[in-house]
């Protein structure tokens, strides 16, 4: 078999490594995660984002904390999003519903997450404009 031969094996990737790289490259401009506390520490770039983009950053950070075994679930409630980000709860509730309706978030029992298959789409949404709209 030649090196250039196409096989289905060429389609296999390490999803965890791929997701870690994507999450790191996006999140490093907006947020840090406390090593001991696991709390989110917003950076300068985070403050200039819209509530929708801030919410997505928080949920991507939750996914990162889950991958780092810092939290038990990648799902977050609107109250959790508010407490970790400083976004007013009255803003978070309609924001997560709209993002879920747009297909950017999964919703279950009042909690939300960015699905793994949607990370690229969410990253594109965040990078589009990157400032208050």
C-alpha positions in Angstrom: 0.0 0.0 0.0 1.3 3.4 -0.9 1.5 6.3 1.6 -1.0 8.3 -0.5 -3.7 5.6 -0.6 -7.0 6.8 0.7 -8.6 4.6 3.4 -11.4 5.2 5.9 -8.7 5.2 8.6 -7.6 8.6 7.3 -10.9 10.0 8.5 -10.3 9.1 12.2 -9.3 11.9 14.5 -8.9 12.2 18.3 -12.0 14.3 19.1 -10.8 15.3 22.6 -7.5 16.6 21.3 -9.2 18.4 18.4 -11.8 20.0 20.7 -9.1 21.0 23.2 -7.1 22.8 20.5 -10.2 24.6 19.2 -11.3 25.6 22.7 -7.9 26.8 23.7 -7.4 28.9 20.6 -10.7 30.6 21.0 -10.9 30.9 24.8 -7.4 32.2 25.4 -8.4 35.7 24.3 -11.5 35.9 26.5 -11.2 33.9 29.7 -9.0 32.1 32.1 -9.9 29.3 34.5 -8.8 29.4 38.1 -6.5 26.4 38.7 -7.6 25.9 42.3 -11.2 27.3 42.3 -12.2 26.4 38.7 -13.8 29.8 38.5 -13.9 31.7 35.3 -11.7 34.8 35.1 -12.9 37.1 32.3 -10.1 38.8 30.3 -10.2 42.2 28.6 -11.6 40.8 25.3 -14.6 39.3 27.1 -15.9 42.6 28.3 -16.3 43.9 24.7 -18.5 41.0 23.6 -22.3 41.0 23.2 -24.3 39.0 25.8 -24.8 36.3 23.3 -21.1 35.9 22.7 -20.3 36.1 26.4 -22.8 33.4 27.1 -21.2 31.2 24.4 -17.8 31.8 25.9 -19.0 30.8 29.3 -20.6 27.6 27.9 -17.4 26.7 26.0 -15.4 27.4 29.2 -17.8 25.0 31.0 -17.0 22.4 28.3 -13.3 23.0 28.9 -13.7 22.7 32.7 -15.5 19.4 32.1 -12.7 18.1 29.9 -10.3 19.1 32.7 -12.3 17.2 35.3 -13.0 20.4 37.2 -16.8 20.1 37.0 -19.2 17.2 36.8 -21.2 18.3 33.7 -20.8 20.4 30.7 -24.4 21.6 31.2 -25.0 25.0 32.9 -28.2 26.7 34.1 -28.9 30.3 33.3 -28.2 31.1 37.0 -24.8 29.4 36.7 -24.0 31.3 33.5 -24.9 34.5 35.3 -22.8 33.8 38.4 -19.7 32.8 36.4 -19.9 35.7 34.0 -21.5 38.6 35.7 -24.2 38.8 33.0 -27.5 39.8 34.5 -29.9 36.8 34.9 -32.6 38.8 33.1 -30.3 38.9 30.1 -29.1 35.3 30.3 -32.6 33.7 30.2 -33.8 35.1 26.8 -30.2 34.9 25.4 -29.9 31.1 26.0 -33.4 30.5 24.6 -32.6 32.4 21.5 -29.2 30.6 21.0 -30.9 27.3 21.5 -33.6 28.2 19.0 -30.8 29.2 16.6 -29.3 25.7 17.0 -26.1 26.9 18.7 -27.0 25.3 22.1 -28.5 22.1 23.3 -31.2 22.5 26.0 -32.3 20.0 28.6 -34.2 20.4 31.8 -33.4 24.2 32.0 -29.7 23.7 31.4 -27.7 24.4 28.3 -24.5 23.3 26.6 -22.6 23.7 23.4 -22.8 20.3 21.6 -19.4 18.9 20.4 -20.6 18.9 16.8 -21.4 22.6 17.1 -18.1 23.9 18.4 -16.9 25.1 15.0 -20.2 26.9 14.3 -20.1 28.6 17.7 -16.5 29.7 17.2 -17.5 31.2 13.8 -20.4 33.1 15.5 -18.1 34.5 18.2 -15.3 35.5 15.7 -17.9 37.2 13.4 -17.4 40.9 14.4 -16.0 40.2 17.9 -17.3 43.5 19.2 -20.7 44.8 20.4 -23.1 44.7 17.6 
